[in-house]
Structure formats: structure tokens, C-alpha cells
């Protein structure tokens, strides 16, 4: 996925605000409120205070000029805009890396199947893809990192699709190339619901992303520890 680097600026992350989707970044000596494209608090997932961050112009958020895009951590870049994951996977889905999914000529984003909205749908094989982003600077990423009743509810709907004959692939996408494996939390309700879907035929896959120059690509396939 190509990105326009001409409009990217740098700043120093200060802190998140109590309101979701807002943070303070010091840009050229001035603190500015910037948009955070994440529904959960980043401070629960990763330490950003004092780190250099990359900012892009805000789109669809007219009140704030800049959107938090990525952070420099351990000399590598961790992407912080969650929408990037879906776009990168969609663009690379026809590559050999994803050959395990079978025929992949007809792809669609955000397709409603019954009461479940698939991030990507492969019409050729009636395969729904659910993408879950993983934000951490650790090599072993624990998932889920925060409690999410929504994810459990999604898995219940996914199970219904599987029982109706649809195929489903659950993808964990780490936004940092530092991540080497995804570890599922056995104590979370998510874990039981996930294994229930696997028993019904759901496949799963994990990968990491990397930013190099003006392009974001899939960096590597990751191990999933059940």
C-alpha cells in the first residue's frame, strides 16, 4: 500500500485525552490536539509518551488538522492508524502468501452477510475475512489485550455463518514488525468462542506489517499460540 509521504510531519507524543480519538502531540514546540484512529485507548496497549510520532492530514475529521499515523519504537515503525491493516491485506490478498485461501479473483470490502459484516469477502469461495489489529511493541503479542464483548459477539455470528456453509478466515494483523507471535489469552471469553468457531471449520492466520519508505506491506507470517 503506497502512502503519500509529502504530507507526513513528525512530532513528539505527549498524552491521550479522556475523550476517545484524541491525543496531544508537540509539533515544532507547540502542543496540538490530534485525531487517533482507534476506538480503544492506545495507552492500554503501548507506551508512546515522549516518542517521535508521524502525523498525516486528517480526512473526515475537520475539527482536527492532524491524525496520528505511526510511532518510532526501537528504531522501527509501529503503525497506529488501525484502518491501514484492512487496506494492506486487501491489496495483497492475491499474492502467493495468501494462496491457502484458494481462488481470490473477486474481492469486496465491508460486505454484510446475514447480521455479520465481513472486513473482506471473497466471492469466488464464499469466504469471509475478519481482520483484528494487534498493537504492541512486544515480540509476543497477547490477544485480546483488552476485554471486548463485541469480539465475542462477532464470533457468535461467525459460527452461524460457518454452520450455513460459508468459509471464514480470522486474521490477526500486527502493526509492528517487532511482533513474532500472537498468543491467545486462555482466560478470556474470546478464547472459548474462538476455539468453538475453529471446531466449526474457521481457519486463522497472523502476519505483521512494516513501513518502508513510502509503502506499507506484509512483513512476515506469524506463529499463533493457541
C-alpha positions in Angstrom: 0.0 0.0 0.0 1.5 3.3 -1.1 1.3 6.3 1.1 1.9 10.0 0.4 4.9 10.9 2.4 5.0 14.5 1.2 2.3 15.5 3.8 3.6 13.5 6.7 5.1 15.5 9.6 6.7 14.5 12.8 6.0 15.4 16.4 6.5 14.2 20.0 3.7 12.3 21.6 2.5 13.9 24.9 -0.6 12.1 26.2 -4.1 10.9 25.3 -7.1 12.8 26.3 -10.0 11.4 28.3 -12.2 11.7 25.2 -11.7 8.8 22.8 -10.0 9.6 19.4 -7.9 12.5 20.8 -4.3 12.9 21.8 -1.8 15.7 22.4 1.3 15.9 20.2 4.0 18.5 20.4 4.7 19.8 16.9 7.5 22.3 16.4 7.3 23.3 20.1 3.5 23.7 20.2 1.1 21.2 21.7 -1.7 20.3 19.3 -4.7 18.0 19.7 -4.6 15.3 17.1 -7.1 12.6 15.9 -6.5 9.0 17.0 -8.0 6.4 14.6 -8.6 3.8 17.3 -11.7 3.1 19.3 -9.6 1.9 22.3 -7.1 3.8 24.4 -3.6 3.4 23.0 -2.1 3.9 26.5 -3.5 0.5 27.4 -1.6 -1.1 24.6 1.7 0.7 24.1 3.9 3.3 25.7 4.1 6.4 23.5 4.8 9.4 25.8 8.0 11.1 24.6 8.2 9.1 21.4 8.5 10.5 18.0 5.3 10.0 16.0 4.3 10.5 12.4 1.2 12.5 11.6 -0.9 12.7 8.4 -3.5 15.3 7.4 -6.9 14.4 8.8 -9.6 13.2 6.4 -13.2 13.3 7.6 -12.3 15.0 10.9 -12.5 18.7 10.0 -12.0 19.8 13.6 -8.5 18.4 13.9 -5.8 19.1 11.4 -3.6 16.0 12.0 -4.2 12.3 12.5 -1.8 10.0 14.4 -0.3 7.6 11.9 2.7 5.8 13.4 5.4 5.9 16.1 9.2 5.3 16.1 9.8 2.5 18.6 13.1 0.6 18.9 14.4 2.0 15.6 11.4 0.5 13.8 8.0 2.0 13.0 4.8 0.9 14.6 1.6 1.9 12.7 -1.1 3.4 14.8 -3.8 4.0 12.3 -5.9 0.8 12.5 -7.7 1.3 9.1 -4.3 0.6 7.4 -4.5 -3.1 8.2 -7.6 -3.8 6.2 -6.3 -1.9 3.2 -2.9 -3.6 3.1 -4.4 -7.1 3.4 -7.0 -6.3 0.7 -4.2 -5.1 -1.7 -2.0 -8.1 -1.1 -4.7 -10.8 -0.8 -4.0 -12.1 -4.4 -0.3 -12.7 -3.6 1.1 -16.2 -3.1 1.3 -15.5 0.7 -2.5 -16.0 0.8 -2.7 -19.0 -1.5 -4.1 -21.0 1.3 -7.4 -19.2 0.8 -7.9 -20.6 -2.7 -9.2 -18.7 -5.6 -9.1 -14.9 -5.0 -10.2 -13.0 -8.1 -13.4 -11.4 -6.8 -12.8 -9.3 -3.6 -15.1 -6.9 -1.8 -14.7 -4.8 1.3 -17.3 -4.4 4.1 -19.8 -7.0 2.9 -22.9 -7.7 5.1 -23.6 -11.4 5.4 -26.7 -12.1 7.4 -26.1 -10.0 10.6 -22.3 -10.1 10.3 -20.2 -7.5 8.3 -17.1 -9.1 6.8 -14.0 -6.9 6.5 -13.2 -8.6 3.2 -15.4 -11.1 1.3 -14.0 -13.5 -1.4 -17.0 -14.2 -3.7 -15.1 -17.0 -5.5 -15.2 -19.2 -2.5 -17.8 -17.6 -0.2 -15.0 -16.7 2.3 -15.4 -14.0 4.8 -12.2 -12.5 6.4 -12.3 -10.9 9.8 -9.2 -8.7 10.5 -8.1 -7.9 14.0 -5.3 -5.4 14.5 -2.6 -6.0 17.1 -0.8 -3.0 18.6 2.2 -3.7 20.8 5.9 -3.3 20.8 6.5 -6.7 22.4 7.7 -9.7 20.4 4.9 -11.9 21.8 1.5 -10.2 21.4 -1.2 -11.3 23.7 -4.7 -11.2 22.2 -7.2 -9.9 23.2 -5.2 -7.2 25.0 -8.4 -5.6 26.4 -11.8 -7.0 27.2 -14.1 -6.9 24.2 -17.7 -8.2 24.3 -18.0 -7.1 20.7 -15.4 -9.6 19.5 -17.2 -12.5 21.3 -20.5 -11.4 19.7 -18.8 -11.3 16.3 -17.5 -14.9 16.8 -21.1 -16.0 17.6 -22.2 -14.6 14.3 -19.2 -16.1 12.5 -20.2 -19.5 13.9 -23.7 -19.1 12.4 -22.1 -18.3 9.0 -19.9 -21.4 9.3 -22.9 -23.6 10.0 -24.6 -22.2 7.0 -21.7 -23.3 4.7 -19.6 -20.1 4.5 -15.9 -20.2 4.9 -14.3 -17.8 7.4 -10.6 -16.8 8.0 -9.8 -14.9 11.2 -6.7 -12.8 10.6 -4.5 -11.2 13.3 -2.5 -8.3 11.8 0.3 -6.9 14.0 1.1 -3.3 13.2 4.7 -3.6 14.2 7.4 -5.7 12.5 8.8 -6.4 16.0 6.0 -8.9 16.7 6.9 -12.5 16.1 3.9 -14.4 17.5 0.4 -13.9 18.6 -0.6 -15.6 21.9 -4.3 -16.1 22.7 -5.4 -15.4 26.2 -6.8 -18.6 27.6 -8.6 -16.8 30.4 -10.6 -14.5 28.1 -14.2 -15.4 26.9 -12.9 -14.7 23.4 -10.7 -17.8 23.6 -13.6 -20.2 24.1 -15.6 -18.6 21.4 -12.6 -18.6 19.0 -12.0 -22.3 19.5 -15.7 -23.0 19.1 -15.5 -21.4 15.6 -12.3 -23.3 14.8 -14.1 -26.6 15.6 -16.8 -25.5 13.1 -14.2 -25.0 10.4 -12.9 -21.5 10.8 -9.3 -21.0 9.6 -6.9 -18.5 11.2 -3.7 -16.6 10.2 -1.4 -14.0 11.6 1.0 -11.5 9.9 2.9 -8.3 10.7 3.1 -5.1 8.7 6.1 -2.9 8.0 6.6 0.6 6.7 9.5 1.1 4.3 10.0 4.4 2.5 6.5 5.2 1.1 5.0 1.7 1.2 3.3 -0.5 3.8 3.5 -4.2 3.2 3.0 -7.5 4.9 6.3 -8.2 6.6 6.0 -11.8 7.8 3.7 -14.6 8.7 3.5 -15.0 12.5 3.1 -18.0 14.7 -0.2 -18.3 16.6 0.0 -19.8 20.0 -3.4 -21.4 20.9 
